[in-house]
Amino acid sequence: FEFLPHDDSSPTTLSRDSPPPKLVDLADVEIGKSYELIISTYSGLCRYRVGDILQIKQMNQSFRKRLKTLLNC
């Protein structure tokens, strides 16, 4: 999973001419901010914008990152 920062000024569609959006990993999301959920392949070659907007309320800091994969321990 990846997350696209979302606010009221965020575009709902992207064109080929627009710059690529800055995506955020789960380890880098911030509490209180809203993000659009992006499902991607392991290599990041294919991405799908689900369209769901998530607001981060709290984080459980007991996860580890291993080769772009997050494990909840």
N, C-alpha and C positions, 0 to 999 in steps of 0.2 A: 504494500500500500504506500501511496504517497499523498501528500496533502497540498492543495493550492490555496494560499491565503485568500480570504474572501472579505470584502467590505462592500459598502453601498456603491462605490465607484468601480468595482470590478466588472470587466466586460463579461457578458454571458456567453458570447461566442468568440472564437478566435479565427482570424483569417490567415492565409499563407503569408501575407505581408507583415503581420504583426510580429513583434519579437516574442520568442518563446517565454512562457511564464516561468517564474522561479518557484520550483516545487520544494517542499519541505518533507524530510523524513519524520517518522513518528518520534524519534528521539529529540527532534528540534522544534516540535510544536510548543506554543506558549499558552499558559492558562489564561482564560478569558478571551482569547481570540477565536475567530470563526474560520473554518477551512472547508473547502470542497474536497470530497473523497475522490481519489484517482486510483483505479486498480491498474497495476502494471505487471508485465512479465518480469522475471528475475533479472534479465539483462536490461530492461527498460526500453526495449525496442518497440513494444506495443503498449499503448496506454488507453484506458477507457474512462471518460468522465462520467461518473455515476449520476451526478446532479444533486446529490444529497449534501446539505450544508450542516456541518457539525460544529458545535461550540464546545471548547475544551473547558470542563468545569474543575477537574482535579486529575492529578497524575499519580500513578503508583510507580515509584522510582526504583522498583526492584526488577528491572529487566536489563538484559545484556544484549549487545549488538554483535552479531557474528556474520561477516560476509554479506552485508545488506539484508540480513534476516534477523528479525527481532524475536527473541524467545522470552516468554514470561515465566520467571522462575519462582 
